[in-house]
Structure formats: structure tokens, C-alpha cells
């Protein structure tokens, strides 16, 4: 009455196998620096056909980085996020962003 192949429950594993060991991610210790000790770089990427401006790499506590990001997004009137030490801003905002970060005390690579 059944059409196709029968299902076999013993395919691929035996009931005597133990749980697999999963390696945990190693977290790297982030050294926290003062704003004047940073050397930031701009990058420009296209994601889904739209331009994204990346600034980084920041060595700040996550809470402090979120506060800086919130101020910058309000000043630029654009969206953005903080991921893996890099701030991402929607659009091409490098010319407007650089003076704002310099005002906060950050430096840039030449």
C-alpha cells in the first residue's frame, strides 16, 4: 500500500553513540582604549545594492560604544549598528561622520 521507500530508523547512527562534544567559542579579551588611542579606518561596502559605511575598529566597552553610536546616528539622521568592534552606518556618510568622531576625540589612520 505504501508508495516509495520504507523508512529505516537505524540509518546513520546507532543507539550506543554518546552525545557529540561541541567546542565552545573562544572569546578574545578586548583591551579597552581611550578615544585618543584609537586609529580608525573607513570602509565602504555594498549590501543588497545599498551602500554601508563601516568605521572601526573600536576598543570600547559595549555599553559605551552603544552610547557613542546613538549620538552619531541622531546627528547623522541615519540607521546603524555596532558589530564586532565596527560601527555600521546606512548610506555613504564618511564626510559627515569624520568631524563628529574627531569631536569625540577619536583619531584616523592617514
N, C-alpha and C positions, 0 to 999 in steps of 0.2 A: 503494500500500500504506500510506502514512503517513496518519494522520488529523490534521487541523488544519493550521496554517500551517507553512511551512518556515522554518527558522532562517537568518537572514541575518547573517553575521559582520561586515559593514561598516556596521551600523546605529549611528548616533550618533557615530562617531569615524573619523578617517582614520589611516592608519598613519604619516603625516608629522607628526602632532601630537607636540610635546615634552611632557615631564613638567610637571605643573602646579606652580606655585610656591605653597607653603604658608607663611603667615605664622606666625611663632613668637609665643608668648605673651610679653607684656612683663611682667617681674617687677618689682613695685614694691619699692623699698628700705624695709624695715621699720626704723623707728627704735626702738631698744631703750631702754626706760624702767625706772626703778627702781619697785618696788611702790608707794611712796607717791606717785608721779607719775601713777598710773593713775586714771581716773574710770570706774568700771564701771557697767553698766546690766544689769538683769534683763529677760529676755523670756520669754514662755511661748507655746509652740506646741503644736498637736495634730498628731501624725503617726500615721497609721493608727489613729486613735481613741484614742491614748495621749498623755499629757502629757509634754512635754520642756521642761526649764528651760535657757535659754541665758544665759550670763554673758559679758560682753565689753565692749569689745574689748581684748584683751591685746596689749601690745607687748613680748613676751619672745622670747628665742631658743626654738626649737622644743624643744630638749632640756630647758631649764629649765621650760618650760610643761608638758611631759610629766611632770616630777617633781612639780610642784605638783598636777597633775591626779591623779596616782597617790595622793598623800597625801589629797586631798579625797575620792576615790572610796572609799578604805579607811575614812575617818572616817564617811562617809555610808552606807556599805554599799549602793551603787548603781553602775550602769554609767555610762559616759560616754566622750566623745571630745573631741579638740581639732581643730577645722577652721577655717581662715581667720581665726585670731585669736579665735575664740569657743570657749568650753568648753560642751559639751552634756552634760546630766545626765538620766538617765531618771527620770521622776516629777516631782512638784511638791516641790522641796526648797529653795525660796528661804529660808524661815525658818531652816532649819538650816545653810544654806550661807553666809549673810551673816556670822555671827560667826566662822566658820572663816577666811574670806578677810580679815576685819578683823584677825584674829590674825596672819596672814601679812604684814600691812602695807598691804593694798590699801584704796582709798577708793571710795565710791559716790556717784553723782550723786543729788542730792536731788530 
